[in-house]
């Protein structure tokens, strides 16, 4: 059975490899405002859809397991 990654890990992984324009892309893909996406990925709000979308977008950019 696959173990679900903690939300905090996904946020740290995203922030570590994010590029200019990534927040806008996440906002567009999820349908949430840029402000909501920004606050969620800074840890001020809870939204699994935003966090999961952001993590899926960047997980192939580098070996994120080095963060663990």
Secondary structure as the mmCIF struct_conf table of DSSP 4:
data_model
#
loop_
_struct_conf.conf_type_id
_struct_conf.id
_struct_conf.beg_label_comp_id
_struct_conf.beg_label_asym_id
_struct_conf.beg_label_seq_id
_struct_conf.end_label_comp_id
_struct_conf.end_label_asym_id
_struct_conf.end_label_seq_id
HELX_LH_PP_P HELX_LH_PP_P1 UNK A 2 UNK A 6
HELX_RH_AL_P HELX_RH_AL_P1 UNK A 7 UNK A 17
TURN_TY1_P TURN_TY1_P1 UNK A 20 UNK A 21
HELX_RH_AL_P HELX_RH_AL_P2 UNK A 22 UNK A 30
TURN_TY1_P TURN_TY1_P2 UNK A 31 UNK A 31
HELX_RH_AL_P HELX_RH_AL_P3 UNK A 34 UNK A 41
TURN_TY1_P TURN_TY1_P3 UNK A 42 UNK A 43
BEND BEND1 UNK A 44 UNK A 45
HELX_RH_AL_P HELX_RH_AL_P4 UNK A 48 UNK A 58
TURN_TY1_P TURN_TY1_P4 UNK A 59 UNK A 61
BEND BEND2 UNK A 62 UNK A 62
HELX_RH_3T_P HELX_RH_3T_P1 UNK A 64 UNK A 67
#
